[in-house]
Amino acid sequence: MGKDYSWVAFDLRGFIVNDYIVFYYPLENGIEIVRVVYGKRDLGAVFEEFGD
């Protein structure tokens, strides 16, 4: 489930909620939410800024 964002980080996935993207890593027993970002931001810059 969710869109593949592995171009940002290995195994990273995301799904859209209103104007935001919820980024998460799939786990054996669920998910780990790592960041929620406004969808119109430059995603490459957002993750580069935080060193992800």
Secondary structure, 3 states (H helix, E strand, C coil): CCEECCCCCCCCEEEEECCEEEEEEEECCEEEEEEEEECCCCHHHHHHHCCC
